[in-house]
Amino acid sequence: MDAVRLIMATRHALEQAWQVQDLITEAWQAQALAEAVGGHLALHGPPELRAAGFSVCEAGGGRGCGPVGVPGPRMDAVRAAILTGVREPARALTELRDLLSELGAALVGVACSADDEAVYWQCIDAVDAAEDSKDRVCALLRAVGERPGERPGERTSEDGSGERPGDRI
């Protein structure tokens, strides 16, 4: 399955995660997806993206996807395992960045309302992992040629007006 479709499926699952354990599971899914997308670009992407792709892969796999501490019985199959390609790298990375931002916000909300200290620290660790991955995805977006705050194909001027040089005659 293409990266953008997997990211959208993960975003949908994150929206449906109402219980703490479901949210933690989706944090693991997002980290696995970051690892898979980064790994795919590191192995199959253009040479100029390979180092940054490996960095994303390393961030995703280093903290959120290992077999130790996998979130128990609610952890279904890892969606990222069915990744077949990254057809639109800029769009996939933009969507992945947005997913990681949404995940971080959801985890902070749960951490702030957690009664259990173990849940609090699990959320904080997942926030740290998501932010690290997001930072690396932003670096990869820069390597692709997109600015980290824009959607693919949207180029804004330096003054923020939305006009690019040559837009006005």
BATIVEX-92106 format. One line per field, with one value per atom (N, C-alpha, C): residue number from 1; residue in one letter; chain; atom name; x, y, z. Coordinates in steps of 0.02 Angstrom, whole numbers. Example, Ala and Ser with C-alpha at 12.3 -4.5 7.8 and 13.67 -1.06 7.14 Angstrom:
seq	(1, 1, 1, 2, 2, 2)
type	(a, a, a, s, s, s)
mol	(A, A, A, A, A, A)
atom	(N, CA, C, N, CA, C)
east	(660, 615, 660, 642, 684, 645)
north	(-284, -225, -165, -112, -53, 2)
up	(390, 390, 390, 354, 357, 394)
END
This chain:
seq	(1, 1, 1, 2, 2, 2, 3, 3, 3, 4, 4, 4, 5, 5, 5, 6, 6, 6, 7, 7, 7, 8, 8, 8, 9, 9, 9, 10, 10, 10, 11, 11, 11, 12, 12, 12, 13, 13, 13, 14, 14, 14, 15, 15, 15, 16, 16, 16, 17, 17, 17, 18, 18, 18, 19, 19, 19, 20, 20, 20, 21, 21, 21, 22, 22, 22, 23, 23, 23, 24, 24, 24, 25, 25, 25, 26, 26, 26, 27, 27, 27, 28, 28, 28, 29, 29, 29, 30, 30, 30, 31, 31, 31, 32, 32, 32, 33, 33, 33, 34, 34, 34, 35, 35, 35, 36, 36, 36, 37, 37, 37, 38, 38, 38, 39, 39, 39, 40, 40, 40, 41, 41, 41, 42, 42, 42, 43, 43, 43, 44, 44, 44, 45, 45, 45, 46, 46, 46, 47, 47, 47, 48, 48, 48, 49, 49, 49, 50, 50, 50, 51, 51, 51, 52, 52, 52, 53, 53, 53, 54, 54, 54, 55, 55, 55, 56, 56, 56, 57, 57, 57, 58, 58, 58, 59, 59, 59, 60, 60, 60, 61, 61, 61, 62, 62, 62, 63, 63, 63, 64, 64, 64, 65, 65, 65, 66, 66, 66, 67, 67, 67, 68, 68, 68, 69, 69, 69, 70, 70, 70, 71, 71, 71, 72, 72, 72, 73, 73, 73, 74, 74, 74, 75, 75, 75, 76, 76, 76, 77, 77, 77, 78, 78, 78, 79, 79, 79, 80, 80, 80, 81, 81, 81, 82, 82, 82, 83, 83, 83, 84, 84, 84, 85, 85, 85, 86, 86, 86, 87, 87, 87, 88, 88, 88, 89, 89, 89, 90, 90, 90, 91, 91, 91, 92, 92, 92, 93, 93, 93, 94, 94, 94, 95, 95, 95, 96, 96, 96, 97, 97, 97, 98, 98, 98, 99, 99, 99, 100, 100, 100, 101, 101, 101, 102, 102, 102, 103, 103, 103, 104, 104, 104, 105, 105, 105, 106, 106, 106, 107, 107, 107, 108, 108, 108, 109, 109, 109, 110, 110, 110, 111, 111, 111, 112, 112, 112, 113, 113, 113, 114, 114, 114, 115, 115, 115, 116, 116, 116, 117, 117, 117, 118, 118, 118, 119, 119, 119, 120, 120, 120, 121, 121, 121, 122, 122, 122, 123, 123, 123, 124, 124, 124, 125, 125, 125, 126, 126, 126, 127, 127, 127, 128, 128, 128, 129, 129, 129, 130, 130, 130, 131, 131, 131, 132, 132, 132, 133, 133, 133, 134, 134, 134, 135, 135, 135, 136, 136, 136, 137, 137, 137, 138, 138, 138, 139, 139, 139, 140, 140, 140, 141, 141, 141, 142, 142, 142, 143, 143, 143, 144, 144, 144, 145, 145, 145, 146, 146, 146, 147, 147, 147, 148, 148, 148, 149, 149, 149, 150, 150, 150, 151, 151, 151, 152, 152, 152, 153, 153, 153, 154, 154, 154, 155, 155, 155, 156, 156, 156, 157, 157, 157, 158, 158, 158, 159, 159, 159, 160, 160, 160, 161, 161, 161, 162, 162, 162, 163, 163, 163, 164, 164, 164, 165, 165, 165, 166, 166, 166, 167, 167, 167, 168, 168, 168, 169, 169, 169)
type	(m, m, m, d, d, d, a, a, a, v, v, v, r, r, r, l, l, l, i, i, i, m, m, m, a, a, a, t, t, t, r, r, r, h, h, h, a, a, a, l, l, l, e, e, e, q, q, q, a, a, a, w, w, w, q, q, q, v, v, v, q, q, q, d, d, d, l, l, l, i, i, i, t, t, t, e, e, e, a, a, a, w, w, w, q, q, q, a, a, a, q, q, q, a, a, a, l, l, l, a, a, a, e, e, e, a, a, a, v, v, v, g, g, g, g, g, g, h, h, h, l, l, l, a, a, a, l, l, l, h, h, h, g, g, g, p, p, p, p, p, p, e, e, e, l, l, l, r, r, r, a, a, a, a, a, a, g, g, g, f, f, f, s, s, s, v, v, v, c, c, c, e, e, e, a, a, a, g, g, g, g, g, g, g, g, g, r, r, r, g, g, g, c, c, c, g, g, g, p, p, p, v, v, v, g, g, g, v, v, v, p, p, p, g, g, g, p, p, p, r, r, r, m, m, m, d, d, d, a, a, a, v, v, v, r, r, r, a, a, a, a, a, a, i, i, i, l, l, l, t, t, t, g, g, g, v, v, v, r, r, r, e, e, e, p, p, p, a, a, a, r, r, r, a, a, a, l, l, l, t, t, t, e, e, e, l, l, l, r, r, r, d, d, d, l, l, l, l, l, l, s, s, s, e, e, e, l, l, l, g, g, g, a, a, a, a, a, a, l, l, l, v, v, v, g, g, g, v, v, v, a, a, a, c, c, c, s, s, s, a, a, a, d, d, d, d, d, d, e, e, e, a, a, a, v, v, v, y, y, y, w, w, w, q, q, q, c, c, c, i, i, i, d, d, d, a, a, a, v, v, v, d, d, d, a, a, a, a, a, a, e, e, e, d, d, d, s, s, s, k, k, k, d, d, d, r, r, r, v, v, v, c, c, c, a, a, a, l, l, l, l, l, l, r, r, r, a, a, a, v, v, v, g, g, g, e, e, e, r, r, r, p, p, p, g, g, g, e, e, e, r, r, r, p, p, p, g, g, g, e, e, e, r, r, r, t, t, t, s, s, s, e, e, e, d, d, d, g, g, g, s, s, s, g, g, g, e, e, e, r, r, r, p, p, p, g, g, g, d, d, d, r, r, r, i, i, i)
mol	(A, A, A, A, A, A, A, A, A, A, A, A, A, A, A, A, A, A, A, A, A, A, A, A, A, A, A, A, A, A, A, A, A, A, A, A, A, A, A, A, A, A, A, A, A, A, A, A, A, A, A, A, A, A, A, A, A, A, A, A, A, A, A, A, A, A, A, A, A, A, A, A, A, A, A, A, A, A, A, A, A, A, A, A, A, A, A, A, A, A, A, A, A, A, A, A, A, A, A, A, A, A, A, A, A, A, A, A, A, A, A, A, A, A, A, A, A, A, A, A, A, A, A, A, A, A, A, A, A, A, A, A, A, A, A, A, A, A, A, A, A, A, A, A, A, A, A, A, A, A, A, A, A, A, A, A, A, A, A, A, A, A, A, A, A, A, A, A, A, A, A, A, A, A, A, A, A, A, A, A, A, A, A, A, A, A, A, A, A, A, A, A, A, A, A, A, A, A, A, A, A, A, A, A, A, A, A, A, A, A, A, A, A, A, A, A, A, A, A, A, A, A, A, A, A, A, A, A, A, A, A, A, A, A, A, A, A, A, A, A, A, A, A, A, A, A, A, A, A, A, A, A, A, A, A, A, A, A, A, A, A, A, A, A, A, A, A, A, A, A, A, A, A, A, A, A, A, A, A, A, A, A, A, A, A, A, A, A, A, A, A, A, A, A, A, A, A, A, A, A, A, A, A, A, A, A, A, A, A, A, A, A, A, A, A, A, A, A, A, A, A, A, A, A, A, A, A, A, A, A, A, A, A, A, A, A, A, A, A, A, A, A, A, A, A, A, A, A, A, A, A, A, A, A, A, A, A, A, A, A, A, A, A, A, A, A, A, A, A, A, A, A, A, A, A, A, A, A, A, A, A, A, A, A, A, A, A, A, A, A, A, A, A, A, A, A, A, A, A, A, A, A, A, A, A, A, A, A, A, A, A, A, A, A, A, A, A, A, A, A, A, A, A, A, A, A, A, A, A, A, A, A, A, A, A, A, A, A, A, A, A, A, A, A, A, A, A, A, A, A, A, A, A, A, A, A, A, A, A, A, A, A, A, A, A, A, A, A, A, A, A, A, A, A, A, A, A, A, A, A, A, A, A, A, A, A, A, A, A, A, A, A, A, A, A, A, A, A, A, A, A, A, A, A, A, A, A)
atom	(N, CA, C, N, CA, C, N, CA, C, N, CA, C, N, CA, C, N, CA, C, N, CA, C, N, CA, C, N, CA, C, N, CA, C, N, CA, C, N, CA, C, N, CA, C, N, CA, C, N, CA, C, N, CA, C, N, CA, C, N, CA, C, N, CA, C, N, CA, C, N, CA, C, N, CA, C, N, CA, C, N, CA, C, N, CA, C, N, CA, C, N, CA, C, N, CA, C, N, CA, C, N, CA, C, N, CA, C, N, CA, C, N, CA, C, N, CA, C, N, CA, C, N, CA, C, N, CA, C, N, CA, C, N, CA, C, N, CA, C, N, CA, C, N, CA, C, N, CA, C, N, CA, C, N, CA, C, N, CA, C, N, CA, C, N, CA, C, N, CA, C, N, CA, C, N, CA, C, N, CA, C, N, CA, C, N, CA, C, N, CA, C, N, CA, C, N, CA, C, N, CA, C, N, CA, C, N, CA, C, N, CA, C, N, CA, C, N, CA, C, N, CA, C, N, CA, C, N, CA, C, N, CA, C, N, CA, C, N, CA, C, N, CA, C, N, CA, C, N, CA, C, N, CA, C, N, CA, C, N, CA, C, N, CA, C, N, CA, C, N, CA, C, N, CA, C, N, CA, C, N, CA, C, N, CA, C, N, CA, C, N, CA, C, N, CA, C, N, CA, C, N, CA, C, N, CA, C, N, CA, C, N, CA, C, N, CA, C, N, CA, C, N, CA, C, N, CA, C, N, CA, C, N, CA, C, N, CA, C, N, CA, C, N, CA, C, N, CA, C, N, CA, C, N, CA, C, N, CA, C, N, CA, C, N, CA, C, N, CA, C, N, CA, C, N, CA, C, N, CA, C, N, CA, C, N, CA, C, N, CA, C, N, CA, C, N, CA, C, N, CA, C, N, CA, C, N, CA, C, N, CA, C, N, CA, C, N, CA, C, N, CA, C, N, CA, C, N, CA, C, N, CA, C, N, CA, C, N, CA, C, N, CA, C, N, CA, C, N, CA, C, N, CA, C, N, CA, C, N, CA, C, N, CA, C, N, CA, C, N, CA, C, N, CA, C, N, CA, C, N, CA, C, N, CA, C, N, CA, C, N, CA, C, N, CA, C, N, CA, C, N, CA, C, N, CA, C, N, CA, C, N, CA, C, N, CA, C, N, CA, C, N, CA, C, N, CA, C, N, CA, C, N, CA, C, N, CA, C, N, CA, C, N, CA, C, N, CA, C, N, CA, C, N, CA, C, N, CA, C, N, CA, C, N, CA, C, N, CA, C, N, CA, C, N, CA, C, N, CA, C, N, CA, C, N, CA, C, N, CA, C)
east	(43, 0, 45, 24, 61, 64, 118, 128, 72, 48, -4, -67, -86, -146, -136, -76, -63, -64, -37, -38, -109, -150, -220, -257, -243, -274, -253, -190, -166, -198, -205, -238, -310, -345, -414, -416, -370, -368, -352, -309, -293, -356, -394, -457, -506, -503, -549, -522, -462, -430, -455, -505, -536, -506, -479, -451, -375, -346, -274, -234, -252, -213, -218, -276, -284, -239, -235, -192, -119, -98, -29, -15, -63, -56, -46, -85, -78, -12, 14, 80, 132, 126, 171, 162, 100, 86, 118, 111, 140, 216, 246, 319, 342, 305, 321, 315, 265, 256, 312, 334, 391, 453, 463, 521, 516, 456, 448, 456, 427, 433, 506, 537, 607, 651, 638, 677, 668, 607, 594, 631, 628, 664, 740, 763, 835, 860, 818, 838, 822, 765, 741, 736, 746, 739, 800, 796, 853, 912, 973, 1031, 1030, 1003, 1003, 955, 911, 863, 883, 933, 947, 970, 1015, 1039, 983, 945, 889, 835, 824, 777, 799, 863, 889, 880, 889, 881, 809, 760, 689, 677, 705, 698, 726, 784, 818, 776, 747, 706, 643, 611, 550, 562, 616, 629, 665, 701, 741, 702, 641, 606, 535, 503, 433, 410, 453, 428, 460, 506, 540, 494, 513, 470, 463, 510, 505, 452, 404, 353, 298, 290, 236, 171, 125, 65, 16, 35, -9, -58, -116, -163, -197, -197, -230, -186, -124, -80, -95, -130, -145, -82, -89, -34, -10, 54, 83, 65, 28, 6, 65, 119, 177, 206, 191, 218, 192, 136, 109, 128, 176, 200, 233, 210, 239, 278, 264, 299, 281, 321, 310, 308, 248, 241, 252, 227, 232, 270, 337, 375, 356, 349, 333, 265, 215, 149, 150, 183, 186, 220, 274, 311, 271, 235, 193, 137, 106, 53, 81, 141, 172, 189, 215, 230, 166, 111, 48, 21, 28, 7, 46, 111, 152, 135, 117, 95, 30, -18, -83, -74, -30, -16, 12, 61, 91, 40, -5, -57, -103, -123, -167, -133, -69, -32, -23, -10, -4, -70, -125, -191, -202, -183, -191, -143, -81, -32, -55, -83, -105, -163, -203, -260, -249, -189, -176, -174, -209, -207, -151, -133, -82, -14, 36, 102, 133, 121, 149, 120, 56, 24, 53, 61, 91, 159, 203, 270, 270, 224, 219, 200, 154, 133, 190, 226, 282, 336, 352, 401, 377, 313, 285, 286, 273, 277, 348, 397, 467, 485, 463, 477, 443, 381, 345, 378, 399, 432, 499, 536, 600, 589, 541, 524, 501, 459, 433, 490, 537, 595, 634, 643, 680, 640, 574, 532, 537, 538, 545, 612, 665, 730, 726, 691, 683, 640, 590, 550, 593, 639, 685, 728, 749, 789, 748, 683, 639, 627, 636, 626, 564, 531, 472, 492, 459, 470, 427, 453, 417, 346, 328, 262, 212, 232, 186, 164, 110, 84, 121, 127, 161, 130, 173, 150, 133, 131, 117, 183, 199, 259, 236, 260, 243, 304, 292, 347, 380, 438, 474, 435, 394, 357, 290, 275, 215, 152, 159, 100, 70, 107, 82, 103, 130, 152, 225, 240, 308, 337, 404, 433, 406, 385, 359, 284, 251, 178, 145, 175, 148, 182, 143, 173, 177)
north	(-58, 0, 62, 114, 175, 211, 247, 282, 330, 369, 417, 382, 327, 290, 262, 237, 211, 266, 324, 380, 402, 404, 424, 372, 309, 257, 265, 282, 292, 354, 407, 467, 451, 413, 394, 353, 306, 265, 308, 358, 404, 443, 465, 500, 457, 391, 344, 319, 337, 312, 352, 325, 360, 338, 279, 254, 264, 270, 282, 228, 166, 111, 114, 133, 140, 195, 250, 305, 285, 249, 225, 177, 135, 89, 129, 181, 222, 260, 276, 307, 258, 195, 143, 135, 137, 130, 188, 248, 307, 302, 280, 273, 219, 164, 112, 138, 179, 209, 256, 297, 341, 300, 247, 203, 174, 151, 119, 169, 228, 278, 301, 315, 335, 281, 219, 163, 153, 162, 154, 208, 270, 324, 315, 288, 276, 222, 172, 117, 130, 162, 167, 239, 287, 357, 382, 443, 472, 479, 479, 482, 540, 597, 655, 648, 598, 587, 530, 492, 430, 441, 488, 499, 525, 573, 599, 546, 504, 449, 400, 385, 340, 371, 437, 471, 464, 471, 462, 390, 344, 273, 258, 287, 276, 305, 363, 394, 352, 330, 290, 224, 191, 125, 125, 179, 181, 187, 215, 230, 204, 193, 178, 111, 71, 13, -53, -51, -112, -162, -225, -276, -272, -241, -236, -185, -204, -158, -142, -183, -172, -172, -126, -117, -175, -230, -286, -309, -334, -368, -322, -257, -213, -197, -218, -204, -254, -231, -272, -275, -300, -301, -230, -223, -158, -138, -83, -61, -48, -23, -5, -65, -124, -184, -194, -161, -169, -112, -70, -16, -46, -24, -48, 7, 70, 123, 192, 240, 310, 346, 348, 377, 452, 486, 559, 577, 577, 589, 653, 709, 772, 767, 741, 735, 686, 629, 579, 608, 643, 672, 727, 767, 819, 788, 736, 702, 668, 639, 607, 658, 716, 771, 791, 799, 820, 766, 703, 648, 649, 659, 660, 720, 777, 835, 821, 792, 775, 724, 676, 625, 658, 702, 737, 775, 811, 849, 803, 747, 700, 670, 653, 624, 673, 736, 787, 793, 792, 796, 739, 679, 621, 626, 646, 652, 702, 757, 809, 786, 740, 716, 647, 620, 553, 551, 503, 492, 445, 402, 351, 377, 376, 401, 362, 297, 256, 277, 293, 316, 384, 427, 493, 486, 446, 439, 403, 357, 323, 374, 418, 471, 520, 539, 586, 555, 491, 457, 455, 442, 440, 509, 561, 630, 645, 627, 639, 603, 541, 502, 533, 554, 585, 650, 690, 754, 743, 694, 678, 655, 612, 590, 648, 691, 748, 795, 807, 849, 819, 754, 721, 719, 713, 716, 786, 838, 907, 916, 886, 889, 853, 798, 762, 802, 837, 881, 935, 962, 1013, 982, 920, 887, 874, 863, 853, 920, 975, 1041, 1077, 1050, 1083, 1117, 1172, 1204, 1168, 1157, 1117, 1140, 1203, 1226, 1226, 1207, 1213, 1145, 1146, 1086, 1078, 1016, 1007, 1051, 1084, 1126, 1197, 1210, 1277, 1311, 1361, 1400, 1470, 1494, 1562, 1605, 1670, 1717, 1724, 1755, 1766, 1812, 1858, 1904, 1875, 1813, 1779, 1799, 1838, 1861, 1807, 1753, 1700, 1710, 1768, 1781, 1760, 1730, 1710, 1760, 1764, 1807, 1785, 1831, 1817, 1808, 1805, 1799, 1863, 1918, 1983, 2005, 2036, 2062, 2137)
up	(0, 0, 0, -34, -38, 30, 42, 105, 123, 75, 90, 114, 84, 106, 176, 191, 258, 310, 293, 339, 353, 300, 309, 352, 343, 384, 457, 468, 537, 568, 529, 554, 574, 533, 548, 613, 619, 680, 742, 734, 789, 810, 761, 776, 815, 804, 837, 903, 922, 983, 1043, 1076, 1133, 1200, 1203, 1265, 1264, 1322, 1328, 1292, 1303, 1272, 1196, 1171, 1098, 1071, 1108, 1087, 1088, 1139, 1143, 1085, 1069, 1012, 948, 939, 878, 877, 935, 938, 911, 930, 904, 829, 806, 735, 696, 721, 687, 685, 740, 741, 691, 688, 640, 569, 557, 491, 474, 521, 510, 492, 529, 515, 444, 426, 360, 303, 309, 256, 250, 307, 305, 276, 296, 270, 196, 173, 101, 62, 86, 51, 56, 111, 118, 70, 58, 13, -60, -73, -142, -168, -125, -146, -183, -209, -243, -194, -219, -175, -126, -146, -102, -43, -44, 10, 56, 37, 73, 144, 156, 225, 270, 245, 285, 295, 244, 251, 305, 306, 357, 426, 431, 495, 521, 476, 496, 517, 478, 494, 563, 577, 641, 698, 689, 742, 754, 700, 708, 741, 723, 749, 815, 829, 889, 953, 950, 1012, 1016, 958, 964, 939, 909, 874, 895, 939, 957, 991, 992, 1020, 1095, 1130, 1203, 1221, 1260, 1283, 1233, 1182, 1135, 1173, 1158, 1198, 1196, 1224, 1239, 1187, 1210, 1167, 1116, 1127, 1079, 1019, 1020, 964, 909, 858, 800, 757, 698, 651, 639, 630, 617, 545, 537, 471, 425, 451, 410, 373, 397, 364, 294, 277, 210, 163, 184, 141, 79, 21, -42, -79, -63, -98, -71, -95, -78, -145, -175, -242, -242, -192, -187, -123, -125, -63, -26, -61, -27, 8, -26, 5, 63, 53, 107, 168, 158, 215, 249, 210, 239, 280, 254, 291, 353, 348, 406, 459, 438, 486, 522, 484, 515, 562, 543, 586, 652, 648, 708, 752, 722, 760, 797, 761, 792, 848, 836, 887, 950, 940, 997, 1038, 1004, 1039, 1078, 1047, 1081, 1143, 1135, 1191, 1249, 1233, 1285, 1323, 1287, 1320, 1368, 1348, 1392, 1451, 1438, 1492, 1545, 1522, 1569, 1613, 1589, 1628, 1659, 1652, 1677, 1754, 1782, 1854, 1873, 1828, 1839, 1814, 1858, 1840, 1783, 1781, 1726, 1659, 1657, 1595, 1575, 1625, 1612, 1578, 1606, 1578, 1512, 1502, 1438, 1384, 1401, 1354, 1340, 1392, 1383, 1339, 1350, 1307, 1235, 1225, 1158, 1125, 1165, 1138, 1115, 1157, 1138, 1074, 1067, 1007, 946, 954, 898, 877, 925, 908, 874, 897, 865, 793, 783, 716, 672, 701, 663, 642, 686, 669, 611, 612, 558, 493, 498, 438, 408, 449, 424, 388, 415, 381, 313, 311, 248, 199, 225, 182, 151, 190, 162, 108, 117, 66, 3, 10, -47, -82, -45, -74, -51, 0, 28, 92, 107, 171, 222, 283, 332, 348, 341, 359, 302, 242, 185, 160, 124, 92, 26, 0, -64, -119, -156, -210, -189, -124, -99, -84, -121, -106, -88, -33, -13, -20, -24, -29, 39, 38, 100, 147, 120, 162, 186, 166, 188, 150, 97, 60, 16, 5, -38, -111, -126, -194, -200, -256, -271, -320, -323, -374, -442, -482, -548, -550, -490, -489, -513, -498, -519, -583, -625, -687, -682)
END
